[in-house]
């Protein structure tokens, strides 16, 4: 008899949790990534497919943050090294420069494509994925670094006290500096 009662209670709890999950649907807003030890939030609506690391073909006479070209799903994509791009745009006194590309490639490295609506056939090279995030996971808004580029929307602090930088990829791809890859 006790087993039947506990089974019935379990079913009731599960039904309540399923109902709550449907009514309190929390949607992810950002793709959380890491590049050279820094944490970034990429808007999901501006991000595309996530690819595993793929060998690159270097392109001579380009800026240091333009890592090269990768063939992904039969198409050629420009590869933007997020760590180097940010290092060039923001000088942080407490941050060390990005490691050379050859030292940063690992099994966790990924290429995140920009949404097709942005009109740029490019992917962003990140060191590792950290999952999905939503606004409820953050407790405070911090300040952007001094002289931050326009694509730095805001700095957020999560419930564990870690700082995250939210990026606007649409603003990034409209930057004249981003569009001019020649060194």
C-alpha positions in Angstrom: 0.0 0.0 0.0 2.8 2.4 0.9 4.4 1.8 -2.5 1.2 2.8 -4.3 0.9 5.9 -2.3 4.5 7.0 -3.0 4.1 6.2 -6.7 0.9 8.3 -6.8 2.7 11.2 -5.0 5.6 11.0 -7.5 3.2 11.2 -10.4 1.5 14.2 -8.9 4.8 16.0 -8.3 5.9 15.2 -11.9 2.6 16.5 -13.3 3.0 19.7 -11.2 6.6 20.2 -12.4 5.6 19.7 -16.0 2.8 22.2 -15.7 5.1 24.7 -14.0 7.7 24.2 -16.8 5.2 25.0 -19.5 3.9 28.2 -17.8 7.3 29.4 -16.7 9.2 28.8 -19.8 12.6 30.4 -19.5 14.1 31.2 -22.9 17.8 31.5 -23.4 19.0 34.9 -24.7 22.7 34.4 -25.1 25.3 31.9 -26.2 28.0 32.1 -23.5 31.5 31.7 -24.8 35.1 32.1 -23.6 38.0 33.6 -25.6 41.5 34.0 -24.1 40.1 33.7 -20.6 37.4 36.3 -21.0 33.7 35.5 -20.9 31.3 36.9 -23.6 27.6 36.7 -24.3 26.6 36.4 -28.0 23.0 37.1 -28.8 21.3 34.0 -30.0 19.3 35.9 -32.6 22.5 37.1 -34.1 24.4 33.8 -33.9 24.2 30.9 -36.3 25.5 27.4 -36.4 28.3 26.2 -34.1 31.1 24.2 -35.8 33.9 22.2 -34.4 37.4 23.5 -35.0 38.4 23.2 -38.7 41.8 23.7 -40.3 42.3 27.3 -41.6 43.8 28.6 -44.7 45.8 31.7 -43.8 45.3 34.9 -45.8 48.4 37.1 -46.1 48.4 40.8 -45.5 45.4 40.8 -43.2 44.9 42.1 -39.7 46.0 39.9 -36.8 42.5 39.1 -35.7 41.6 37.8 -39.2 42.7 34.2 -38.7 42.0 33.0 -42.2 39.4 31.1 -44.2 37.7 27.8 -43.3 35.6 25.5 -45.5 32.4 24.8 -43.5 29.6 22.8 -45.1 31.0 23.5 -48.5 31.2 27.3 -48.1 34.1 29.5 -47.4 33.9 31.6 -44.2 36.2 34.2 -42.9 37.4 33.3 -39.4 37.5 36.1 -36.8 39.7 35.5 -33.8 37.5 37.0 -31.0 40.3 37.2 -28.5 42.6 39.1 -30.8 39.8 41.4 -32.1 38.9 42.4 -28.6 42.6 42.8 -27.6 43.1 45.2 -30.4 39.9 47.2 -29.6 40.3 47.3 -25.8 43.4 47.8 -23.8 42.8 46.2 -20.4 45.5 46.8 -17.9 44.8 43.6 -16.0 44.5 41.4 -19.1 47.3 39.5 -20.7 47.4 39.5 -24.5 45.9 36.6 -26.4 48.1 33.6 -26.8 49.3 32.8 -30.3 46.7 31.0 -32.4 48.7 27.8 -32.5 48.7 27.6 -28.6 45.0 28.3 -28.3 43.6 25.6 -30.6 42.2 22.8 -28.5 39.5 20.2 -28.6 37.2 22.8 -27.1 37.8 25.4 -29.8 34.7 26.2 -31.8 33.6 28.4 -34.7 30.3 30.3 -34.3 28.8 31.5 -37.5 27.1 34.9 -37.7 23.4 34.8 -38.6 22.8 35.0 -42.3 20.6 38.1 -41.7 23.8 40.0 -40.8 25.0 39.6 -44.4 28.6 38.6 -43.6 29.9 35.2 -44.4 32.1 34.8 -41.3 32.5 32.8 -38.2 33.9 33.8 -34.8 36.6 31.6 -33.3 36.1 31.0 -29.6 38.2 28.9 -27.2 35.2 27.1 -25.7 31.5 27.1 -25.3 30.0 27.8 -21.8 26.3 27.1 -22.6 23.2 29.2 -22.8 22.3 32.0 -20.5 19.2 34.0 -19.8 18.7 37.3 -17.9 17.7 35.6 -14.7 21.2 34.2 -14.3 22.7 37.7 -13.8 22.5 39.9 -10.7 24.0 43.2 -11.8 25.1 45.4 -14.6 28.8 46.4 -14.5 30.6 49.1 -16.5 32.2 48.7 -19.9 36.0 48.9 -20.1 37.5 52.4 -20.8 37.3 53.1 -24.5 35.2 50.0 -25.2 34.1 49.6 -28.9 30.6 50.2 -29.9 29.8 46.5 -30.1 30.3 46.1 -26.4 26.7 46.5 -25.2 27.2 46.1 -21.4 29.0 44.2 -18.8 26.9 41.8 -16.7 27.7 40.1 -13.4 26.3 36.6 -12.8 25.1 35.1 -9.6 28.6 33.7 -8.9 30.2 37.1 -9.2 31.8 36.5 -12.6 31.9 39.3 -15.2 30.5 38.8 -18.7 30.7 41.1 -21.7 27.6 41.3 -23.9 28.4 41.8 -27.6 26.2 43.1 -30.4 27.2 41.2 -33.5 25.1 43.5 -35.8 27.1 46.5 -34.6 30.3 44.6 -34.9 29.8 43.7 -38.6 28.9 47.3 -39.4 32.2 48.6 -38.0 34.4 50.0 -40.7 37.4 48.4 -38.9 35.7 45.0 -39.1 34.9 45.3 -42.8 38.5 46.4 -43.7 40.6 43.2 -43.1 43.6 44.3 -45.0 46.6 45.1 -42.8 
